[in-house]
Amino acid sequence: MSNKNILKVYTAPHCIKCRMVKKYCAQHQIEYVAIDSINLSNEELDMLAKWGLQETPILNMGEAWSAGFDIQFLEGAKKLC
């Protein structure tokens, strides 16, 4: 599997939607990497904000980005995993 086909989930502590995404991925066998947004640099946070991604979870796969518990995005990720 290429690195482009790995779902990245940017999370935050106490984020209910983040837990929902992780549970959905586990139930649907979607491979993902969780990235704690607290550890991001200011530059990385600014980049995400520039794209309008200001709530967690932030989902990324290749060039595609989304935020929140986005079932359509997760279904698309499922097809690529």
N, C-alpha and C positions, 0 to 999 in steps of 0.2 A: 504494500500500500504506500502510495506517495504521501509525503507530508501535507500536501494540499487537501487530502481527503480525511484529515483528522479534524474533528470539531473542537474548537477552542471555546471554553465557557469561562468568561471573566466573572468572578463571583465576589460577594461581599459577606462579611459575617452577619448572621441573623437575617439573611435574605431568604424569605419563604419561596419566592419564585426561582431562586437559584437551586434550592433543594428540590423543587418540582421538576426542573430541567434535568437534574442529575438522576432523579428517580425514573423519569420518562426514558432517559437514555439507557439506564440499566434494564428496564423492562423491555425495551425494544432493541437491545443489543447494539446500541450506537456507541462506537468508540469515541471517547472525548478526553481532553486534557483540561483539568480545572486550573485556572490561574487566579490567584487571590489579588483582587484589584488594589488592595491596600499596599501591595509590594510594587506597584507600578510607579515609574518616575513621573514627575510633573509633565515632562515632554510627552510621554505616552498617554497620560490622562488628557492633555490638551488635544492630542491627535484624535482621540475617541470623541471628545466633546465637539471638535470641528466637524465630525461626521454626524453629529446630532445624537450620539450614543451616550446618554447621561444617566441611565438607570441600569441596574444589574437585574438579571444576568445580561451580559453582552455576549452574543453568539457570533462566531467567525468560522467560516470554512472557505479557504482560498481567498477569492476576492469579494465574497458575499458577507454582509454584516447585518445583524439585527439585534434588537434589545427586547427584554422581557421573555415571557413564556410564549414563544412563537411556534405554534404547532406546525404551521406550513413550512417554516424554516427547518424544523427538526425532521419533518417527513422528507424533505429534500436531502438532508444530511444522511438520513437512513438509507436512501437509495444509493448514495455514493460510498457508504462504508462497506 
